[in-house]
Amino acid sequence: MTRWETGRPRYGGSKVSGHSLIARAASCLIVIDVQQYFLDKLPLHERGPLVARIAWLMRVARLLDIPIVATAEDMAQDGPMVAALVAELPAGAQVFDKMVFGLMGQADIRDAVAATGRRECVLVGLETDVCVAHSALGLLDAGYRVAAVSDATGTPPPHQEAGLQRMAQAGVTITNTKGIYYEWVRDLATDARIRPQLNRDLPAGLTL
Protein backbone atom coordinates (compact mmCIF):
# COMPACT_ATOMS: atom_id res chain seq x y z
CA MET A 1 0.00 0.00 0.00
CA THR A 2 1.00 3.55 -0.60
CA ARG A 3 2.20 5.29 2.54
CA TRP A 4 1.32 8.78 3.65
CA GLU A 5 2.80 11.32 1.26
CA THR A 6 4.93 13.75 3.24
CA GLY A 7 4.13 16.77 1.10
CA ARG A 8 0.33 16.62 1.21
CA PRO A 9 -1.25 18.43 4.15
CA ARG A 10 -0.17 21.69 5.72
CA TYR A 11 -1.46 23.41 8.80
CA GLY A 12 -0.09 26.13 11.01
CA GLY A 13 2.23 27.08 8.16
CA SER A 14 4.40 23.97 8.43
CA LYS A 15 4.60 20.71 6.52
CA VAL A 16 3.56 17.58 8.38
CA SER A 17 5.58 14.45 7.79
CA GLY A 18 3.45 11.35 7.61
CA HIS A 19 6.55 9.27 8.24
CA SER A 20 6.63 10.45 11.86
CA LEU A 21 4.85 8.51 14.58
CA ILE A 22 1.29 9.38 15.55
CA ALA A 23 1.55 11.39 18.78
CA ARG A 24 -1.01 10.93 21.55
CA ALA A 25 -0.77 14.64 22.48
CA ALA A 26 -1.81 15.53 18.93
CA SER A 27 -4.40 12.75 18.44
CA CYS A 28 -8.14 12.44 18.56
CA LEU A 29 -9.97 9.15 18.01
CA ILE A 30 -12.98 9.30 15.69
CA VAL A 31 -15.45 6.41 15.97
CA ILE A 32 -17.66 6.28 12.89
CA ASP A 33 -21.12 4.69 12.62
CA VAL A 34 -20.73 1.49 14.65
CA GLN A 35 -24.42 0.59 14.59
CA GLN A 36 -26.10 -2.79 14.49
CA TYR A 37 -27.57 -1.95 11.09
CA PHE A 38 -24.08 -1.80 9.58
CA LEU A 39 -22.60 -4.59 11.67
CA ASP A 40 -25.30 -6.93 10.40
CA LYS A 41 -23.93 -6.52 6.88
CA LEU A 42 -20.61 -8.07 7.95
CA PRO A 43 -19.88 -11.79 8.15
CA LEU A 44 -21.00 -13.01 11.56
CA HIS A 45 -17.48 -13.97 12.68
CA GLU A 46 -16.20 -10.41 12.06
CA ARG A 47 -18.76 -8.49 14.10
CA GLY A 48 -17.83 -9.23 17.72
CA PRO A 49 -14.04 -8.97 17.24
CA LEU A 50 -14.40 -5.66 15.39
CA VAL A 51 -16.49 -4.12 18.17
CA ALA A 52 -14.07 -5.48 20.79
CA ARG A 53 -11.05 -3.88 19.10
CA ILE A 54 -12.82 -0.54 18.77
CA ALA A 55 -13.96 -0.65 22.41
CA TRP A 56 -10.43 -1.50 23.53
CA LEU A 57 -8.96 1.43 21.56
CA MET A 58 -11.58 3.75 23.06
CA ARG A 59 -10.55 2.68 26.54
CA VAL A 60 -6.87 3.22 25.69
CA ALA A 61 -7.71 6.68 24.33
CA ARG A 62 -9.57 7.64 27.52
CA LEU A 63 -6.68 6.51 29.71
CA LEU A 64 -4.27 8.57 27.62
CA ASP A 65 -6.52 11.66 27.61
CA ILE A 66 -7.09 11.39 23.85
CA PRO A 67 -10.41 13.02 22.88
CA ILE A 68 -13.05 10.82 21.25
CA VAL A 69 -15.56 12.02 18.67
CA ALA A 70 -18.33 9.52 17.92
CA THR A 71 -20.94 9.46 15.15
CA ALA A 72 -23.91 7.33 14.18
CA GLU A 73 -25.56 7.67 10.79
CA ASP A 74 -29.24 8.70 10.65
CA MET A 75 -30.08 7.29 14.06
CA ALA A 76 -33.83 7.55 13.51
CA GLN A 77 -33.50 5.15 10.58
CA ASP A 78 -30.41 3.05 11.40
CA GLY A 79 -30.39 2.99 15.19
CA PRO A 80 -27.91 4.16 17.84
CA MET A 81 -24.24 3.40 18.33
CA VAL A 82 -23.95 -0.11 19.80
CA ALA A 83 -24.18 -0.20 23.58
CA ALA A 84 -20.73 -1.74 24.07
CA LEU A 85 -19.15 1.39 22.58
CA VAL A 86 -21.48 3.89 24.23
CA ALA A 87 -20.22 2.42 27.50
CA GLU A 88 -16.65 3.38 26.57
CA LEU A 89 -17.42 7.03 25.84
CA PRO A 90 -16.41 9.67 28.40
CA ALA A 91 -19.24 10.72 30.70
CA GLY A 92 -21.58 13.12 28.97
CA ALA A 93 -20.08 12.61 25.52
CA GLN A 94 -22.39 13.17 22.57
CA VAL A 95 -22.88 10.72 19.72
CA PHE A 96 -23.41 12.94 16.69
CA ASP A 97 -26.30 12.07 14.39
CA LYS A 98 -24.46 12.01 11.06
CA MET A 99 -26.61 12.77 8.00
CA VAL A 100 -23.75 12.82 5.48
CA PHE A 101 -21.25 10.15 4.48
CA GLY A 102 -18.13 12.23 5.08
CA LEU A 103 -18.25 13.81 8.55
CA MET A 104 -16.55 17.02 7.42
CA GLY A 105 -19.72 17.81 5.47
CA GLN A 106 -21.71 18.35 8.68
CA ALA A 107 -21.03 21.51 10.67
CA ASP A 108 -21.58 20.21 14.21
CA ILE A 109 -19.25 17.23 13.73
CA ARG A 110 -16.68 19.35 11.93
CA ASP A 111 -16.79 21.81 14.84
CA ALA A 112 -16.46 18.99 17.39
CA VAL A 113 -13.30 17.73 15.72
CA ALA A 114 -11.87 21.25 15.62
CA ALA A 115 -12.81 21.79 19.28
CA THR A 116 -10.54 18.93 20.35
CA GLY A 117 -7.57 21.08 19.37
CA ARG A 118 -5.94 17.97 17.92
CA ARG A 119 -4.61 17.76 14.35
CA GLU A 120 -4.01 13.99 14.01
CA CYS A 121 -7.22 12.01 13.55
CA VAL A 122 -7.30 8.24 14.08
CA LEU A 123 -10.35 6.68 12.41
CA VAL A 124 -12.16 3.45 13.32
CA GLY A 125 -15.63 2.17 12.48
CA LEU A 126 -17.90 1.52 9.51
CA GLU A 127 -17.94 1.36 6.55
CA THR A 128 -14.34 1.46 5.37
CA ASP A 129 -15.01 2.23 1.71
CA VAL A 130 -17.78 4.79 2.29
CA CYS A 131 -18.13 6.77 5.53
CA VAL A 132 -14.63 6.08 6.84
CA ALA A 133 -13.01 6.85 3.49
CA HIS A 134 -15.16 9.93 2.82
CA SER A 135 -14.41 11.24 6.29
CA ALA A 136 -10.70 10.56 5.96
CA LEU A 137 -10.44 12.40 2.65
CA GLY A 138 -12.43 15.34 3.98
CA LEU A 139 -10.17 15.60 7.00
CA LEU A 140 -7.11 15.48 4.75
CA ASP A 141 -8.51 18.27 2.62
CA ALA A 142 -9.01 20.34 5.79
CA GLY A 143 -5.33 19.94 6.69
CA TYR A 144 -5.52 17.18 9.30
CA ARG A 145 -3.18 14.24 9.38
CA VAL A 146 -5.29 11.08 9.22
CA ALA A 147 -4.71 7.45 10.15
CA ALA A 148 -7.18 4.60 9.59
CA VAL A 149 -6.95 1.44 11.70
CA SER A 150 -7.27 -1.45 9.27
CA ASP A 151 -8.42 -4.09 11.78
CA ALA A 152 -10.78 -1.68 13.58
CA THR A 153 -12.67 -0.71 10.44
CA GLY A 154 -15.03 -2.87 8.45
CA THR A 155 -17.26 -3.11 5.41
CA PRO A 156 -19.09 -5.93 3.65
CA PRO A 157 -16.72 -8.12 1.64
CA PRO A 158 -15.05 -7.84 -0.77
CA HIS A 159 -14.72 -4.07 -0.30
CA GLN A 160 -12.35 -3.69 2.68
CA GLU A 161 -9.15 -3.70 0.65
CA ALA A 162 -10.54 -1.22 -1.87
CA GLY A 163 -11.47 1.18 0.93
CA LEU A 164 -8.05 0.95 2.53
CA GLN A 165 -6.31 1.42 -0.82
CA ARG A 166 -8.44 4.45 -1.66
CA MET A 167 -7.41 6.12 1.58
CA ALA A 168 -3.76 5.12 1.32
CA GLN A 169 -3.48 6.50 -2.22
CA ALA A 170 -4.86 9.82 -0.97
CA GLY A 171 -2.30 10.06 1.83
CA VAL A 172 -3.98 8.41 4.82
CA THR A 173 -1.69 6.41 7.09
CA ILE A 174 -2.95 2.81 7.27
CA THR A 175 -2.09 1.18 10.58
CA ASN A 176 -3.54 -1.46 12.90
CA THR A 177 -4.70 -1.74 16.51
CA LYS A 178 -1.35 -2.93 17.83
CA GLY A 179 0.53 -0.32 15.85
CA ILE A 180 -1.52 2.66 17.01
CA TYR A 181 -1.37 1.46 20.62
CA TYR A 182 2.42 1.54 20.62
CA GLU A 183 2.56 4.85 18.76
CA TRP A 184 0.31 6.39 21.38
CA VAL A 185 2.05 4.77 24.38
CA ARG A 186 5.59 5.27 23.07
CA ASP A 187 7.60 4.13 26.15
CA LEU A 188 7.83 1.29 28.65
CA ALA A 189 6.82 3.39 31.65
CA THR A 190 3.55 4.47 30.01
CA ASP A 191 2.89 0.92 28.83
CA ALA A 192 3.36 -0.38 32.37
CA ARG A 193 1.01 2.30 33.73
CA ILE A 194 -1.75 1.81 31.16
CA ARG A 195 -2.07 -1.97 30.91
CA PRO A 196 -3.33 -2.60 34.46
CA GLN A 197 -5.87 0.21 34.09
CA LEU A 198 -7.37 -1.29 30.93
CA ASN A 199 -9.04 -3.86 33.17
CA ARG A 200 -10.08 -6.12 30.32
CA ASP A 201 -8.65 -8.98 28.28
CA LEU A 202 -7.06 -8.19 24.96
CA PRO A 203 -9.46 -8.55 22.02
CA ALA A 204 -9.22 -11.92 20.30
CA GLY A 205 -6.32 -12.03 17.87
CA LEU A 206 -4.52 -9.01 19.35
CA THR A 207 -1.06 -9.61 20.77
CA LEU A 208 0.92 -6.77 22.29
C-alpha positions as CSV (number, residue, x, y, z in Angstrom):
1,M,0.0,0.0,0.0
2,T,1.0,3.5,-0.6
3,R,2.2,5.3,2.5
4,W,1.3,8.8,3.6
5,E,2.8,11.3,1.3
6,T,4.9,13.8,3.2
7,G,4.1,16.8,1.1
8,R,0.3,16.6,1.2
9,P,-1.2,18.4,4.2
10,R,-0.2,21.7,5.7
11,Y,-1.5,23.4,8.8
12,G,-0.1,26.1,11.0
13,G,2.2,27.1,8.2
14,S,4.4,24.0,8.4
15,K,4.6,20.7,6.5
16,V,3.6,17.6,8.4
17,S,5.6,14.5,7.8
18,G,3.5,11.3,7.6
19,H,6.5,9.3,8.2
20,S,6.6,10.5,11.9
21,L,4.8,8.5,14.6
22,I,1.3,9.4,15.5
23,A,1.5,11.4,18.8
24,R,-1.0,10.9,21.6
25,A,-0.8,14.6,22.5
26,A,-1.8,15.5,18.9
27,S,-4.4,12.8,18.4
28,C,-8.1,12.4,18.6
29,L,-10.0,9.2,18.0
30,I,-13.0,9.3,15.7
31,V,-15.5,6.4,16.0
32,I,-17.7,6.3,12.9
33,D,-21.1,4.7,12.6
34,V,-20.7,1.5,14.7
35,Q,-24.4,0.6,14.6
36,Q,-26.1,-2.8,14.5
37,Y,-27.6,-1.9,11.1
38,F,-24.1,-1.8,9.6
39,L,-22.6,-4.6,11.7
40,D,-25.3,-6.9,10.4
41,K,-23.9,-6.5,6.9
42,L,-20.6,-8.1,7.9
43,P,-19.9,-11.8,8.1
44,L,-21.0,-13.0,11.6
45,H,-17.5,-14.0,12.7
46,E,-16.2,-10.4,12.1
47,R,-18.8,-8.5,14.1
48,G,-17.8,-9.2,17.7
49,P,-14.0,-9.0,17.2
50,L,-14.4,-5.7,15.4
51,V,-16.5,-4.1,18.2
52,A,-14.1,-5.5,20.8
53,R,-11.0,-3.9,19.1
54,I,-12.8,-0.5,18.8
55,A,-14.0,-0.7,22.4
56,W,-10.4,-1.5,23.5
57,L,-9.0,1.4,21.6
58,M,-11.6,3.7,23.1
59,R,-10.5,2.7,26.5
60,V,-6.9,3.2,25.7
61,A,-7.7,6.7,24.3
62,R,-9.6,7.6,27.5
63,L,-6.7,6.5,29.7
64,L,-4.3,8.6,27.6
65,D,-6.5,11.7,27.6
66,I,-7.1,11.4,23.9
67,P,-10.4,13.0,22.9
68,I,-13.1,10.8,21.3
69,V,-15.6,12.0,18.7
70,A,-18.3,9.5,17.9
71,T,-20.9,9.5,15.1
72,A,-23.9,7.3,14.2
73,E,-25.6,7.7,10.8
74,D,-29.2,8.7,10.6
75,M,-30.1,7.3,14.1
76,A,-33.8,7.5,13.5
77,Q,-33.5,5.1,10.6
78,D,-30.4,3.1,11.4
79,G,-30.4,3.0,15.2
80,P,-27.9,4.2,17.8
81,M,-24.2,3.4,18.3
82,V,-23.9,-0.1,19.8
83,A,-24.2,-0.2,23.6
84,A,-20.7,-1.7,24.1
85,L,-19.1,1.4,22.6
86,V,-21.5,3.9,24.2
87,A,-20.2,2.4,27.5
88,E,-16.7,3.4,26.6
89,L,-17.4,7.0,25.8
90,P,-16.4,9.7,28.4
91,A,-19.2,10.7,30.7
92,G,-21.6,13.1,29.0
93,A,-20.1,12.6,25.5
94,Q,-22.4,13.2,22.6
95,V,-22.9,10.7,19.7
96,F,-23.4,12.9,16.7
97,D,-26.3,12.1,14.4
98,K,-24.5,12.0,11.1
99,M,-26.6,12.8,8.0
100,V,-23.7,12.8,5.5
101,F,-21.3,10.2,4.5
102,G,-18.1,12.2,5.1
103,L,-18.3,13.8,8.5
104,M,-16.6,17.0,7.4
105,G,-19.7,17.8,5.5
106,Q,-21.7,18.4,8.7
107,A,-21.0,21.5,10.7
108,D,-21.6,20.2,14.2
109,I,-19.3,17.2,13.7
110,R,-16.7,19.4,11.9
111,D,-16.8,21.8,14.8
112,A,-16.5,19.0,17.4
113,V,-13.3,17.7,15.7
114,A,-11.9,21.2,15.6
115,A,-12.8,21.8,19.3
116,T,-10.5,18.9,20.4
117,G,-7.6,21.1,19.4
118,R,-5.9,18.0,17.9
119,R,-4.6,17.8,14.3
120,E,-4.0,14.0,14.0
121,C,-7.2,12.0,13.5
122,V,-7.3,8.2,14.1
123,L,-10.4,6.7,12.4
124,V,-12.2,3.5,13.3
125,G,-15.6,2.2,12.5
126,L,-17.9,1.5,9.5
127,E,-17.9,1.4,6.5
128,T,-14.3,1.5,5.4
129,D,-15.0,2.2,1.7
130,V,-17.8,4.8,2.3
131,C,-18.1,6.8,5.5
132,V,-14.6,6.1,6.8
133,A,-13.0,6.8,3.5
134,H,-15.2,9.9,2.8
135,S,-14.4,11.2,6.3
136,A,-10.7,10.6,6.0
137,L,-10.4,12.4,2.7
138,G,-12.4,15.3,4.0
139,L,-10.2,15.6,7.0
140,L,-7.1,15.5,4.7
141,D,-8.5,18.3,2.6
142,A,-9.0,20.3,5.8
143,G,-5.3,19.9,6.7
144,Y,-5.5,17.2,9.3
145,R,-3.2,14.2,9.4
146,V,-5.3,11.1,9.2
147,A,-4.7,7.4,10.1
148,A,-7.2,4.6,9.6
149,V,-7.0,1.4,11.7
150,S,-7.3,-1.5,9.3
151,D,-8.4,-4.1,11.8
152,A,-10.8,-1.7,13.6
153,T,-12.7,-0.7,10.4
154,G,-15.0,-2.9,8.4
155,T,-17.3,-3.1,5.4
156,P,-19.1,-5.9,3.7
157,P,-16.7,-8.1,1.6
158,P,-15.0,-7.8,-0.8
159,H,-14.7,-4.1,-0.3
160,Q,-12.3,-3.7,2.7
161,E,-9.2,-3.7,0.6
162,A,-10.5,-1.2,-1.9
163,G,-11.5,1.2,0.9
164,L,-8.0,1.0,2.5
165,Q,-6.3,1.4,-0.8
166,R,-8.4,4.4,-1.7
167,M,-7.4,6.1,1.6
168,A,-3.8,5.1,1.3
169,Q,-3.5,6.5,-2.2
170,A,-4.9,9.8,-1.0
171,G,-2.3,10.1,1.8
172,V,-4.0,8.4,4.8
173,T,-1.7,6.4,7.1
174,I,-2.9,2.8,7.3
175,T,-2.1,1.2,10.6
176,N,-3.5,-1.5,12.9
177,T,-4.7,-1.7,16.5
178,K,-1.4,-2.9,17.8
179,G,0.5,-0.3,15.8
180,I,-1.5,2.7,17.0
181,Y,-1.4,1.5,20.6
182,Y,2.4,1.5,20.6
183,E,2.6,4.9,18.8
184,W,0.3,6.4,21.4
185,V,2.0,4.8,24.4
186,R,5.6,5.3,23.1
187,D,7.6,4.1,26.1
188,L,7.8,1.3,28.7
189,A,6.8,3.4,31.6
190,T,3.5,4.5,30.0
191,D,2.9,0.9,28.8
192,A,3.4,-0.4,32.4
193,R,1.0,2.3,33.7
194,I,-1.7,1.8,31.2
195,R,-2.1,-2.0,30.9
196,P,-3.3,-2.6,34.5
197,Q,-5.9,0.2,34.1
198,L,-7.4,-1.3,30.9
199,N,-9.0,-3.9,33.2
200,R,-10.1,-6.1,30.3
201,D,-8.7,-9.0,28.3
202,L,-7.1,-8.2,25.0
203,P,-9.5,-8.5,22.0
204,A,-9.2,-11.9,20.3
205,G,-6.3,-12.0,17.9
206,L,-4.5,-9.0,19.3
207,T,-1.1,-9.6,20.8
208,L,0.9,-6.8,22.3
